Amino acid sequence: VSFFRNAKTMQFTPQQLAGGACYSDSTRIGNWVEDVCLRDYQKAHFEDKKKTGSLELQRRRAKLTSGNAPIVSSSPSDDACLCFGDIVCLDHNQNMRLAVDIWDEILPGKGVYSVSAVPGGGRSTTGPEPVARSSFRIESNDEYNNENGTTVTFGTPFRLKSMLVANNEAVENGLLDEKPDFYLASTLKSERMASRLTNRQLVFSTSGMNAEILWTFERATYSMGIESSEDKYFSTGQPVLYGDAVVIQHKSTRQALLADAAQTEHTDFGAECEVVCKTIKPVNFVSAMTREAKGSAILTSPLETPENHWFVTRV
């Protein structure tokens, strides 16, 4: 009882409260010397990195400048047909544009870099005009050895070489590494090689020269009629025209390039959409069953849906 009674009384006498020592804002307590030395070191380290141009902010600014650098048209042909050597942009059916980032490595040490789709509406720093990261040069496969200016046809394998390179000023200042030529690629899905959001077949950019970088154009159709199926089948060998809807198919895996507007990921360039390889086909076979009941021809396989449709735009 005496303990609680004493706890309620004042712990200090009036004399102690009036003349006792107290701390002020100028009093240093703890390891104040170490704090001052650490603060001075951090300031000196920041100023040194700023002078040498190695700050993360400076590196990102150089990356945005290189990626969004305008591309000057240098296509060797001016006709309506797509030719090898042309610099093009690949626009998706849902107002998106294919783009790469050769400094965003997906798997460290594997040489696999990210590919995304730039959406409309200004959510990305990459605008609708052709820039380095959204432009590609159509190159022929070494096996076919088609020269520049040769017309690209449906079913002919080709490579998509990215026009993204680091500018000379960024390389000289050590902000960005000088990279070799990068190509659009894909490979079979595995537990390590899969898209980050939807776990589908990964699409990436790489400098390796192998079968992973080979693609083909297939004619895109919007109708499930038998005429559309025949048109798609007999289009092999016909020239690819600018403005036509096409399906970009990976040669090795036979999966079509797909940009999903519902899957958004945040990159250094802003909010962009995921790009994968996945052939989306309709599941409604009512029209096929109707034709079968009438005894008419039916489709042997369903056609791709508009999610796999792209347009080739000349730069």
C-alpha positions in Angstrom: 0.0 0.0 0.0 2.8 2.4 0.8 4.4 1.7 -2.6 1.2 2.8 -4.5 0.9 5.8 -2.2 4.4 6.9 -3.0 3.9 6.3 -6.7 1.2 9.0 -6.8 3.5 11.6 -5.2 5.9 13.8 -7.2 9.2 12.1 -7.9 11.2 15.4 -7.9 11.4 18.2 -5.3 10.6 21.8 -6.2 14.3 22.7 -5.9 15.2 19.9 -8.4 12.5 21.0 -10.8 13.6 24.7 -10.6 17.4 24.2 -10.9 17.9 20.7 -12.2 19.8 20.1 -15.4 17.7 19.3 -18.5 18.3 18.4 -22.2 18.0 21.0 -24.9 18.1 20.8 -28.7 21.8 21.5 -28.7 22.6 18.6 -26.5 24.3 15.7 -28.3 23.6 12.2 -27.0 24.4 8.7 -28.3 27.1 8.1 -31.0 26.8 11.6 -32.4 30.3 11.6 -33.8 29.5 8.5 -35.9 26.3 10.1 -37.1 28.1 13.2 -38.3 30.8 11.2 -40.0 28.2 9.0 -41.7 26.2 12.0 -43.0 29.4 13.6 -44.3 30.4 10.4 -46.1 26.9 9.9 -47.7 27.0 13.5 -49.0 30.5 13.1 -50.4 29.5 9.8 -52.0 26.5 11.4 -53.6 28.5 14.3 -55.0 31.1 11.9 -56.4 28.5 9.8 -58.1 26.8 12.9 -59.5 30.1 14.1 -61.0 30.9 10.7 -62.6 27.3 10.4 -63.9 26.6 7.1 -62.1 23.4 8.0 -60.3 20.4 5.8 -60.8 18.4 8.8 -61.8 20.9 9.8 -64.5 21.0 6.2 -65.8 17.2 6.0 -66.1 17.1 9.4 -67.8 19.7 8.2 -70.4 17.7 5.0 -70.8 14.5 6.9 -71.5 16.4 9.2 -74.0 17.8 6.2 -75.9 14.5 4.3 -75.9 12.4 7.2 -77.1 14.8 8.4 -79.7 13.0 9.1 -83.0 13.6 6.8 -85.9 14.3 8.2 -89.4 12.6 6.3 -92.2 15.2 4.4 -94.2 13.0 1.8 -95.9 14.5 0.8 -99.3 11.0 0.4 -100.9 8.0 2.7 -101.2 5.4 0.3 -102.6 2.6 -1.3 -100.7 4.4 -4.6 -100.1 6.5 -5.4 -97.1 10.1 -6.0 -98.0 13.2 -7.3 -96.2 15.2 -4.4 -94.9 12.1 -2.3 -94.1 11.9 -0.7 -90.7 8.4 -1.2 -89.3 6.3 -0.9 -86.2 3.9 -3.7 -85.1 0.6 -2.4 -83.9 -1.9 -4.6 -82.1 -5.6 -4.7 -82.9 -6.4 -3.2 -79.4 -4.4 0.1 -79.9 -1.0 -1.2 -78.6 2.5 -1.2 -80.1 5.2 -3.8 -79.6 8.3 -2.5 -77.8 11.5 -3.9 -76.2 13.8 -2.9 -73.3 17.3 -4.3 -73.8 18.4 -3.2 -70.3 15.6 -4.9 -68.3 16.9 -8.4 -67.8 14.2 -10.9 -66.9 16.5 -13.8 -65.9 19.9 -12.6 -64.6 22.8 -14.0 -66.5 20.6 -15.6 -69.2 20.7 -12.7 -71.7 16.9 -12.6 -71.8 15.4 -9.1 -71.8 11.8 -7.8 -71.5 9.3 -7.2 -74.3 6.0 -5.3 -73.7 3.2 -3.5 -75.6 2.9 0.3 -75.3 -0.8 1.1 -74.7 -2.6 4.2 -75.9 -3.7 6.9 -73.6 -0.3 8.3 -72.4 0.3 5.7 -69.7 3.8 5.1 -71.0 6.5 7.6 -71.8 6.8 6.1 -75.2 4.3 7.9 -77.5 2.5 6.8 -80.6 5.2 8.0 -83.0 7.9 5.5 -84.1 10.9 5.5 -81.7 13.9 3.2 -81.2 12.4 0.7 -78.8 9.2 0.2 -80.9 10.8 -0.1 -84.3 12.1 -3.3 -85.9 14.0 -4.2 -89.1 12.7 -7.1 -91.1 15.6 -9.5 -91.8 15.7 -12.7 -93.8 16.7 -16.0 -92.3 20.2 -17.1 -93.3 18.8 -20.3 -94.8 16.8 -18.4 -97.4 19.3 -15.5 -97.9 16.7 -13.0 -99.2 18.3 -9.7 -100.1 17.0 -6.4 -98.9 14.1 -5.2 -101.1 12.8 -8.7 -101.6 9.1 -9.0 -100.9 8.1 -10.7 -97.7 5.5 -13.4 -98.2 3.1 -15.3 -95.9 4.9 -18.4 -94.5 8.5 -17.1 -95.1 10.6 -17.1 -91.9 12.1 -13.8 -90.9 13.8 -12.1 -88.0 12.7 -8.9 -86.1 15.8 -6.9 -85.3 15.3 -4.2 -82.6 16.5 -0.7 -83.5 17.1 0.2 -79.8 20.7 1.1 -79.1 22.4 3.2 -76.4 23.3 6.7 -77.5 27.0 7.6 -77.6 26.8 10.1 -74.8 25.3 7.6 -72.4 28.0 5.0 -73.3 30.9 7.5 -72.9 29.6 8.6 -69.5 29.2 5.0 -68.3 25.4 5.3 -67.8 24.4 2.5 -70.2 26.3 -0.5 -71.5 26.8 -0.8 -75.3 24.7 -3.8 -76.5 24.8 -6.0 -79.6 21.9 -6.4 -82.0 18.8 -7.8 -80.3 16.0 -9.8 -81.8 12.5 -10.7 -80.8 12.4 -14.3 -79.6 10.3 -16.9 -77.8 10.8 -20.4 -76.5 8.8 -23.3 -75.1 7.2 -22.6 -71.7 9.0 -24.1 -68.7 9.1 -23.5 -65.0 11.8 -20.8 -65.5 10.9 -19.5 -68.9 7.4 -18.2 -68.5 5.7 -14.8 -68.5 5.6 -13.0 -65.1 1.9 -12.2 -65.0 0.0 -14.9 -66.7 2.5 -17.8 -66.7 2.2 -18.2 -70.5 4.9 -18.7 -73.2 7.5 -16.0 -72.7 8.3 -13.5 -75.4 11.7 -11.7 -74.9 14.6 -10.0 -76.8 17.9 -11.7 -77.1 21.2 -11.4 -79.0 21.5 -15.1 -79.7 21.2 -16.3 -83.3 19.2 -19.5 -83.1 15.8 -20.8 -84.0 14.1 -18.9 -81.2 14.2 -15.6 -83.2 12.4 -16.9 -86.3 8.8 -15.8 -87.0 6.3 -16.1 -89.9 3.4 -14.0 -91.0 0.0 -15.7 -91.4 -3.1 -14.0 -92.9 -5.6 -12.9 -90.2 -9.3 -13.4 -90.8 -12.3 -12.1 -88.9 -14.9 -14.5 -90.1 -15.5 -18.2 -89.3 -16.8 -19.0 -92.8 -15.3 -21.6 -95.0 -14.2 -18.9 -97.4 -12.0 -17.3 -94.7 -10.4 -20.7 -93.9 -9.6 -21.2 -97.6 -8.2 -17.7 -97.9 -6.0 -18.2 -95.0 -4.8 -21.6 -96.2 -4.0 -20.5 -99.8 -2.4 -17.2 -98.7 1.0 -19.0 -98.3 3.5 -17.4 -100.7 1.4 -14.3 -101.3 3.1 -10.9 -100.5 2.4 -9.2 -97.2 0.9 -5.8 -97.6 1.1 -2.8 -95.3 -2.2 -2.2 -93.4 -3.3 -5.9 -93.7 -4.2 -7.7 -90.5 -1.7 -10.5 -89.9 -0.9 -13.1 -87.3 2.7 -13.2 -86.2 3.5 -16.8 -85.5 6.6 -18.2 -83.8 8.1 -20.7 -86.2 9.3 -23.3 -83.7 6.4 -23.4 -81.2 3.6 -22.5 -83.7 2.1 -20.1 -81.2 0.9 -16.7 -82.2 2.1 -13.4 -80.7 -0.5 -12.0 -78.2 -0.7 -8.7 -76.3 -3.1 -8.7 -73.4 -4.5 -5.3 -72.5 -5.9 -6.6 -69.2 -2.4 -7.5 -67.9 -0.4 -4.3 -67.1 3.1 -4.3 -65.7 5.1 -1.3 -64.5 8.4 -0.6 -66.3 10.9 2.2 -66.4 9.0 3.6 -69.4 5.6 3.5 -67.5 2.6 1.2 -67.4 2.7 -1.2 -70.3 1.0 -4.5 -71.2 2.3 -8.0 -71.2 3.3 -9.7 -74.5 3.2 -13.5 -74.7 2.9 -16.3 -77.3 -0.6 -17.8 -77.1 -2.9 -18.7 -79.9 -6.4 -17.8 -78.8 -9.1 -19.7 -80.7 -12.9 -19.5 -80.4 -14.7 -22.3 -78.6 -18.1 -21.8 -80.2 -18.6 -24.4 -83.0 -22.3 -23.8 -83.5 -21.8 -22.6 -87.1 -19.6 -25.6 -87.8 -22.2 -28.0 -86.5 -24.9 -26.2 -88.6 -22.8 -26.7 -91.8 -22.1 -30.3 -90.8 -25.9 -31.0 -90.4 -26.5 -29.5 -93.9 -23.8 -31.7 -95.4 -21.6 -28.7 -96.4 -17.8 -28.3 -95.7 -16.7 -27.4 -92.2 -13.5 -26.0 -90.8 -10.8 -28.5 -89.8 -9.6 -26.1 -87.1 -10.8 -22.8 -85.7 -9.2 -19.5 -86.8 -7.4 -17.1 -84.5 -9.4 -14.4 -82.7 -8.7 -10.7 -82.9 -6.5 -10.9 -79.8 -3.8 -12.3 -82.1 -4.2 -9.8 -84.9 -1.5 -7.3 -85.7 -0.8 -4.6 -88.3 2.5 -3.8 -89.9 3.2 -0.1 -90.1 5.9 1.4 -92.2 8.3 3.8 -90.4 
